[in-house]
Amino acid sequence: MLPLTHPAQLQRLEETLRRNLPLALPVLGTVMTVARGNPASYEVLVDSWPHFNVVLTRLRPEENKDPKDFYTNQLTVFYRDEGAWRALLGGTEVVPWARAFQLHGEPGTGLGGGAGGTPLSPPLAQAEGAATGMQDGVYEAMQEVAAAKGLQVE
């Protein structure tokens, strides 16, 4: 994934996300934060630029100290192409499967995931907010990829 840091890129992304409200609201909020000084050390990642299919925001990995703290390990996602989202989930390390995390796909929702449990048990991922109100495919894709990785989503 490509990090967007240049003000012109962030402004263009902001304009595009505004046209996709309300689905893009969680990502838009983080993009606006980054574009206006980024006091929380977030990063904005896209699968390609300028014609992106997936935007993912997260706290910079170097700021992400506690692998079990899914409150600080939050990701927000907006996608135009569900296939691109699924490919990103299964084929990259952008989503931190070895850490506890929350994924937000639309306002008022959160999906927890990542590894947990004891070394003798399969890793556990927790869903908070389930699929209600999420962008179509976010929850289902997370379940499928988690199952393929030996994780369990509840």
Phi, psi and chi 1 to 4 in degrees:
 res  aa     phi    psi   chi1   chi2   chi3   chi4
   1 MET       -  153.2  -60.2 -125.8    7.8      -
   2 LEU  -103.0  127.8  -53.3  169.5      -      -
   3 PRO   -79.1  137.0   24.3  -28.2      -      -
   4 LEU  -101.8  123.3  -63.8 -173.6      -      -
   5 THR  -129.8  -21.8   56.6      -      -      -
   6 HIS   -74.3  134.3 -167.2  -86.0      -      -
   7 PRO   -53.8  -37.5  -26.4   34.6      -      -
   8 ALA   -67.0  -38.8      -      -      -      -
   9 GLN   -64.6  -46.0  -68.0  174.5  -40.1      -
  10 LEU   -64.1  -37.8  -66.4  167.0      -      -
  11 GLN   -65.0  -43.9  179.5   62.4   35.7      -
  12 ARG   -63.6  -42.4 -175.1  170.9  177.3 -176.7
  13 LEU   -63.1  -42.7  179.3   59.0      -      -
  14 GLU   -56.4  -46.5 -147.1  177.3  -66.5      -
  15 GLU   -61.7  -42.3  -68.2  167.0    4.1      -
  16 THR   -65.0  -43.1  -58.1      -      -      -
  17 LEU   -66.1  -35.9  -67.0  172.1      -      -
  18 ARG   -59.9  -33.2  -75.6  179.8 -168.9  -81.1
  19 ARG   -74.0   -9.0  -69.4 -169.5  -61.2  -91.5
  20 ASN  -115.3   24.1  -71.0  -78.6      -      -
  21 LEU   -73.5  147.8  -70.0  172.9      -      -
  22 PRO   -88.6   -8.6   34.2  -36.5      -      -
  23 LEU   -59.1  -32.9  -68.9  176.6      -      -
  24 ALA   -90.4    3.6      -      -      -      -
  25 LEU   -56.4  -48.1 -174.4   59.3      -      -
  26 PRO   -60.9  -40.6  -23.0   33.3      -      -
  27 VAL   -69.3  -41.9  170.2      -      -      -
  28 LEU   -58.1  -42.8  175.9   60.3      -      -
  29 GLY   -59.6  -42.7      -      -      -      -
  30 THR   -70.4  -40.2  -54.1      -      -      -
  31 VAL   -60.0  -42.4  169.6      -      -      -
  32 MET   -63.8  -39.0  -69.7  172.7   67.3      -
  33 THR   -61.9  -46.7  -62.5      -      -      -
  34 VAL   -63.8  -42.5  171.2      -      -      -
  35 ALA   -67.2  -20.6      -      -      -      -
  36 ARG  -109.0   30.2  -73.0  155.6 -178.7   78.9
  37 GLY   117.7  -19.4      -      -      -      -
  38 ASN    54.2   55.2 -160.6   16.1      -      -
  39 PRO   -65.5  -19.3   25.6  -33.7      -      -
  40 ALA   -97.9    4.0      -      -      -      -
  41 SER    61.5   46.9  -63.5      -      -      -
  42 TYR   -90.3  162.1  -80.8   91.6      -      -
  43 GLU  -128.2  149.2   63.1 -177.6   -4.4      -
  44 VAL  -112.8  123.8  176.0      -      -      -
  45 LEU  -121.0  140.3  -54.7  167.3      -      -
  46 VAL  -127.8  155.0  -67.5      -      -      -
  47 ASP   -75.1  -28.4   61.4  -24.3      -      -
  48 SER  -158.7  163.8   59.8      -      -      -
  49 TRP  -143.9  136.4 -173.7 -105.3      -      -
  50 PRO   -90.8   -6.3   31.9  -34.1      -      -
  51 HIS   -96.2   82.4  -55.3  -70.9      -      -
  52 PHE   -90.5  156.5   66.7   89.0      -      -
  53 ASN  -112.8  -27.4  -71.4  -48.4      -      -
  54 VAL  -134.6  135.0  179.3      -      -      -
  55 VAL  -120.4  129.9 -179.6      -      -      -
  56 LEU  -130.1  133.9 -174.4  117.6      -      -
  57 THR  -120.1  147.2   66.4      -      -      -
  58 ARG  -161.0  164.5   65.2 -178.7 -177.4 -173.4
  59 LEU   -67.0  140.3 -165.6   61.9      -      -
  60 ARG   -55.8  138.1  -66.8  177.1 -164.7  -99.2
  61 PRO   -53.7  -36.6  -26.9   34.7      -      -
  62 GLU   -69.0  -17.9   59.3  -89.1   13.3      -
  63 GLU   -92.1  -10.8  -59.6  -67.6  -30.9      -
  64 ASN   -92.0   82.3 -139.6  -21.0      -      -
  65 LYS   -82.0  -36.1  -54.5  -77.8 -170.6 -129.1
  66 ASP  -104.8  110.3 -173.6   -5.7      -      -
  67 PRO   -67.9  -11.8   23.4  -30.3      -      -
  68 LYS  -101.6   -3.2  -64.7  179.7 -178.2  177.2
  69 ASP   -93.5   93.1 -174.9   -2.4      -      -
  70 PHE   -76.8   -6.4   64.1   89.0      -      -
  71 TYR   -75.4  -38.8  -73.1  109.5      -      -
  72 THR   -88.1  -19.9   58.5      -      -      -
  73 ASN   -92.5   61.2  -61.1  -29.9      -      -
  74 GLN  -100.1  138.5  -66.9 -172.4   33.1      -
  75 LEU  -119.0  144.9  -49.9  171.8      -      -
  76 THR  -121.9  144.7   57.2      -      -      -
  77 VAL  -136.6  143.9   65.2      -      -      -
  78 PHE  -138.3  133.6  170.8   75.7      -      -
  79 TYR  -136.4  152.5   59.0   84.9      -      -
  80 ARG   -98.0  -24.3  -64.4  175.7  173.2  175.2
  81 ASP  -129.9  112.8  175.2    7.5      -      -
  82 GLU   -61.6  -34.3 -173.7  177.0  -23.3      -
  83 GLY   -62.0  -38.9      -      -      -      -
  84 ALA   -65.9  -39.1      -      -      -      -
  85 TRP   -62.9  -45.9  166.9 -123.0      -      -
  86 ARG   -63.3  -41.7  -71.6  175.3  178.8  -90.2
  87 ALA   -62.8  -40.4      -      -      -      -
  88 LEU   -63.2  -44.7  175.3   80.9      -      -
  89 LEU   -61.1  -45.5  -84.8  175.1      -      -
  90 GLY   -87.2  -23.1      -      -      -      -
  91 GLY  -112.7    4.4      -      -      -      -
  92 THR  -135.5  172.9   68.4      -      -      -
  93 GLU  -103.3   16.2  -66.5  -58.6  -42.6      -
  94 VAL   -64.0  -39.8  172.6      -      -      -
  95 VAL   -86.9  122.6  175.7      -      -      -
  96 PRO   -81.2   76.9   32.6  -36.4      -      -
  97 TRP   -61.8  -22.9  -68.7  100.2      -      -
  98 ALA   -82.9   -2.4      -      -      -      -
  99 ARG  -120.1  157.7  -55.6  174.1   71.0   90.6
 100 ALA   -74.5  138.8      -      -      -      -
 101 PHE  -155.4  162.7   65.4   93.8      -      -
 102 GLN  -116.2  141.7  -78.5 -171.3   50.1      -
 103 LEU  -120.4  128.9  175.9   67.2      -      -
 104 HIS  -113.1  126.9  -62.3  -86.0      -      -
 105 GLY  -116.8  -11.8      -      -      -      -
 106 GLU  -164.9  157.1 -175.0  176.3  -44.1      -
 107 PRO   -50.6  135.0  -23.5   30.9      -      -
 108 GLY    82.4    9.7      -      -      -      -
 109 THR  -125.7  156.0   65.2      -      -      -
 110 GLY  -152.9  139.5      -      -      -      -
 111 LEU  -124.9  119.6  175.4   66.2      -      -
 112 GLY   -90.0  152.4      -      -      -      -
 113 GLY  -159.2 -171.4      -      -      -      -
 114 GLY   101.9  177.2      -      -      -      -
 115 ALA   -84.7  153.3      -      -      -      -
 116 GLY  -171.1 -162.0      -      -      -      -
 117 GLY    78.1 -174.6      -      -      -      -
 118 THR   -92.2  161.9   64.1      -      -      -
 119 PRO   -59.8  -23.3  -22.8   30.6      -      -
 120 LEU   -87.5  -12.8  -60.9  175.1      -      -
 121 SER  -109.5  158.6   65.6      -      -      -
 122 PRO   -65.4  148.0   13.4  -18.3      -      -
 123 PRO   -57.3  155.0  -23.5   33.3      -      -
 124 LEU  -123.4  133.8  174.5   66.5      -      -
 125 ALA  -119.3  138.3      -      -      -      -
 126 GLN  -110.3  135.5  -65.8 -176.7  -24.3      -
 127 ALA   -99.3  127.6      -      -      -      -
 128 GLU  -120.4  114.7  -62.7 -177.5   -5.9      -
 129 GLY   100.6  -10.7      -      -      -      -
 130 ALA    42.7 -144.9      -      -      -      -
 131 ALA   -93.9   -8.8      -      -      -      -
 132 THR   -59.7  119.7  -53.9      -      -      -
 133 GLY    82.6   -6.3      -      -      -      -
 134 MET   -76.5  156.5  -74.9 -171.7  139.4      -
 135 GLN   -57.6  138.2 -170.1  174.3   -4.7      -
 136 ASP   -51.1  129.3  -71.3  -17.0      -      -
 137 GLY    94.5  -14.7      -      -      -      -
 138 VAL   -60.8  -54.4  170.1      -      -      -
 139 TYR   -65.4  -47.0 -176.6   70.5      -      -
 140 GLU   -62.1  -43.1  -66.5   82.3    3.2      -
 141 ALA   -63.3  -41.0      -      -      -      -
 142 MET   -61.4  -44.1  -76.0  -71.7  -67.3      -
 143 GLN   -60.4  -46.9  -77.3 -175.0  -50.5      -
 144 GLU   -64.4  -45.8  -69.8  171.5   17.7      -
 145 VAL   -68.3  -40.5  173.2      -      -      -
 146 ALA   -60.4  -44.3      -      -      -      -
 147 ALA   -62.0  -41.1      -      -      -      -
 148 ALA   -65.1  -27.5      -      -      -      -
 149 LYS   -92.2    3.7  -67.4 -178.6  177.9  -72.7
 150 GLY    81.3   17.0      -      -      -      -
 151 LEU   -99.2  158.8  -59.0  170.5      -      -
 152 GLN  -120.0  127.9 -173.8  178.7    3.0      -
 153 VAL  -105.0  128.3  176.6      -      -      -
 154 GLU  -112.8      -  -66.4  179.8  -13.7      -
